[in-house]
Amino acid sequence: MSAPETVKSLAAKLAAGEASAVELAQDYLAKIRAANPAINAYVETSEDTTLAEARAADALRAEGRAGPLTGVPLAHKDIFCQTGWHARCGSKMLESFAAPYDASLIERSRAAGLVTLGRTNMDEFAMGSTNESSYYGAVRNPWNTGHVPGGSSGGSAAAIAAGLAPAASGTDTGGSIRQPAAFCGISGIKPTYGVVSRWGMIAYASSLDQGGPMARTAEDCALLLNTFAGFDERDSTSLQRPAEDYTRALAQPLAGLRIGLPKEFFGDGMADDVRAAVEAALATFRSLGAVTVDVSLPRAGYAVPAYYVIAPAEASSNLSRYDGVRYGYRAPEYGNLDDMYAKTRAQGFGAEVKRRILIGAYVLSHGYYDAYYLQAQKVRRLIAQDYEAAFTQCDLIMGPTTPNTAYRIGQNDEDPMAMYLGDIYTTSVNLAGLPGMSIPAGFGAGGLPVGLQIVGRWFDEARMLGAAHQFQQATDWHLRTPPAA
Amino acid sequence: MSRANWEVVIGLETHAQLNTASKIFSGASTAFGAAPNVQASPVDLALPGVLPVMNRAAVERAIRFGLAIGATVAPRSVFARKNYFYPDLPKGYQISQFELPVVQGGTLTIRVGEGEKAYEKVVRLTRAHLEEDAGKSLHEDFHGMSGIDLNRAGTPLLEIVSEPDMSSSAEAVAYARALHALVRWVDICDGNMQEGSFRCDANVSVRRPGEPLGTRREIKNLNSFRFLQQAIDYEIQWQIEQIEDGHKIQQATVLFDPDTGETRMMRSKEDAHDYRYFPDPDLPPLVIANEWMDEVRRAMPELPGALAARLQNDYGLSAYDAAGLTASRETARYFTDALAVVGTAQAKPLANWVMGELAARLNREERDLADSPVSPTQLAGLVARIADNTISNSIAKKVFDALWNGEGADADAIIEAQGLKQVTDASAIEPIIDEVLAANPKSVEEYRAGKEKAFNALVGQVMKASKGKASPAQVNELLKKKLGG
């Protein structure tokens, strides 16, 4: 079995003239046609559009105007507005919606000559950790189709794991890039808040949402982050910083690297198979010259409750625009205006979205605001301070991405709290605005992948990617593919 | 029932539309009167994925206002979301400022009443904050449906909130007029009340002297000074009647119907929304550096209060004149331009001309000072000729008419062309006096019999015979000499 293709390997083939963008696109489209029905990773494909983009990329190359990634295919999460495609965000509410403009990430992707293979499935409005809340059907984990791929960027992760795309965009509000990356055995990075513009990325929780790349390898993530990142004046939370090459530390040896291991991330609640894989991965890091140090994030335990106050609060407001007035779904029959709102939103949103809107409206309401929203914001600041303190003792923080491997489909139907608690290691990173990534660290029971989470200081993505790349030079977990693929 | 036993307490909330070229959070035009929805960008339409970006020009206008009322301009203020559903509110929330407004405190000095009874009062301001306007719902012309025009959505507003310092409708109107003049003076709002650029909400309550504040009712959306007066007067009367009839006032929002002159309930306190305010995560806090404040301060025009003081102290004008001349920036500029030509010794006669003949004529012909046919230089030239006795006041009115009608380039040209120069040569006037005395023996006799009135009649005859060109003082003198001699 040959190694699966990566962004880097495809770019090399294109540069060497061994394949055209059209040929690569056709290869992937054929695989998608064959395998997607079983996995449901893509919610929209348009072969004409994809091939037109591929032909344009080939034309650029023929004119000598190709960039390093021109002609490389990738998939986009259905949360990014993209002209020529729907942007349904996993919801019935936006079933008819096609954006008249491109998201910043899409513009950058187009400008780099990347070719869109299609739009990937996701939890409705990015709310979920299993991809089961998608109106367009659950996504299956390619390693075991009885299991979920994680969420909310589960379609992107599953597509990559199944070989239906070499890479994809994702978004991460509380773990939505890292957790599906872990469940599907791929790599994904959520950059520092403000590094990738949110313009055109359909909002879930504005102060936490961050777009980023998902791919097989850390190196591919670095190449794609170079494309996606950059200041955008249309996003007031976008950070104006000097342009950065995220591949710059890939070759850096790990000798002397201090890896912090928060004791709170290694306590009870982590499954044995996850613990074994993570410990083995850390041993590999040590064998490569890194040292591990014990650190503490004393308030980490409050991250999930704080997250499930702040994110729903912002979501309840962000999703108010889906009112049936201007676009999207409107209930076919209603009495008066209030009835139109009520029916439209009752019919247009799924259960998980409604649950979070209700939680959000509650924590923001008069008399509860101080006790919930304000308190959660204070906790948020304390969590960021914990990380700052920990980073005085180490360069990177590592631990499991998730306490368990991928859930069975339907496992959390009756118990959303169990699903929320699965975000225990990821949400604090969003609350603190830090960069976090997940890389494959091995396999647990039933052959399901285990992810290792790497957290860096603000804007320290290059160091994280470098460490991950060095690990991937010494391991091959990231190159493993599921039997079906 | 009498109003004498009641105290009235009024506070005003005023929405001043800021005269920026583009909207507060998008690049769409703010021009009035375009076809529906053509000035609505994706941001104004609240499409999925769009984000607000603060318009610097709107902030600059808020700073100007803060400086003009001697308020604290907050170095850091915060935008908040005010959440409620309405079809002309596309996002389902309005971006406003709640806990930390950009302008805090300040005062406005108002002049109430006229003549002897006129008095000054200092009204305290609570705050002024930046926010976006909503669109418009059009309930007619759509056959039982409603049309939504989002051209106005996102138009920048400064909401200016006064303390409840007014105690009559006259004071409320004087405050509204002073505020209206001020926002135009500092050029932040065009003040067009028909187009809704300046509109007031009045909070009105009544109490018996010495009692705690009564329950207030808020009259919404008053877009003329006359309606403001009528609405408040009606509301005061209504509240007094209610209380005297043994009813309690319930907190409510009411609308004024100009056709009936009555207010009617829109919603009671029970229906009041819980707006679930929280800081907008899409907009970082608004930080105003000292350098920016200084820059805006340097570009500020002399304020009406300072100019009025100068007119009194330096040019000896009365408080009444000073207030009249600084009632609008146009009037003040007209006066100071003319004064620069004619010289400060003529400040009083010039003030009389500007506020008397000129104002009356403009008023009669419903013209603005900006398109007055008589320029400041022309009026200055006219006043100069009165001052040096070239023409009398009565001839000056003729010259003014001629200037108004464009009969000459300046006063001198008209006086010359129409032979209006005052006759001061006694040898030219004496024959006229002789003629008049000869023709009016009865008046001469009556005067000699002690009737002063008869003398005035004779002066009038001489003036008439001279076609007004004789100097009235000189005629008096010569006539007395002849009659007495």
Boltz contact constraints between the chains, C-beta under 6 A:
constraints:
  - contact:
      token1: [A, 81]
      token2: [B, 49]
      max_distance: 6.0
  - contact:
      token1: [A, 101]
      token2: [B, 42]
      max_distance: 6.0
  - contact:
      token1: [A, 199]
      token2: [B, 51]
      max_distance: 6.0
  - contact:
      token1: [A, 200]
      token2: [B, 49]
      max_distance: 6.0
  - contact:
      token1: [A, 201]
      token2: [B, 49]
      max_distance: 6.0
  - contact:
      token1: [A, 202]
      token2: [B, 48]
      max_distance: 6.0
  - contact:
      token1: [A, 202]
      token2: [B, 49]
      max_distance: 6.0
  - contact:
      token1: [A, 206]
      token2: [B, 281]
      max_distance: 6.0
  - contact:
      token1: [A, 206]
      token2: [B, 282]
      max_distance: 6.0
  - contact:
      token1: [A, 207]
      token2: [B, 281]
      max_distance: 6.0
  - contact:
      token1: [A, 235]
      token2: [B, 51]
      max_distance: 6.0
  - contact:
      token1: [A, 236]
      token2: [B, 53]
      max_distance: 6.0
  - contact:
      token1: [A, 236]
      token2: [B, 283]
      max_distance: 6.0
  - contact:
      token1: [A, 236]
      token2: [B, 284]
      max_distance: 6.0
  - contact:
      token1: [A, 314]
      token2: [B, 281]
      max_distance: 6.0
  - contact:
      token1: [A, 317]
      token2: [B, 81]
      max_distance: 6.0
  - contact:
      token1: [A, 317]
      token2: [B, 83]
      max_distance: 6.0
  - contact:
      token1: [A, 317]
      token2: [B, 93]
      max_distance: 6.0
  - contact:
      token1: [A, 320]
      token2: [B, 92]
      max_distance: 6.0
  - contact:
      token1: [A, 320]
      token2: [B, 93]
      max_distance: 6.0
  - contact:
      token1: [A, 321]
      token2: [B, 46]
      max_distance: 6.0
  - contact:
      token1: [A, 321]
      token2: [B, 91]
      max_distance: 6.0
  - contact:
      token1: [A, 321]
      token2: [B, 92]
      max_distance: 6.0
  - contact:
      token1: [A, 323]
      token2: [B, 92]
      max_distance: 6.0
  - contact:
      token1: [A, 325]
      token2: [B, 87]
      max_distance: 6.0
  - contact:
      token1: [A, 341]
      token2: [B, 85]
      max_distance: 6.0
  - contact:
      token1: [A, 364]
      token2: [B, 276]
      max_distance: 6.0
  - contact:
      token1: [A, 364]
      token2: [B, 278]
      max_distance: 6.0
  - contact:
      token1: [A, 365]
      token2: [B, 274]
      max_distance: 6.0
  - contact:
      token1: [A, 365]
      token2: [B, 276]
      max_distance: 6.0
  - contact:
      token1: [A, 366]
      token2: [B, 274]
      max_distance: 6.0
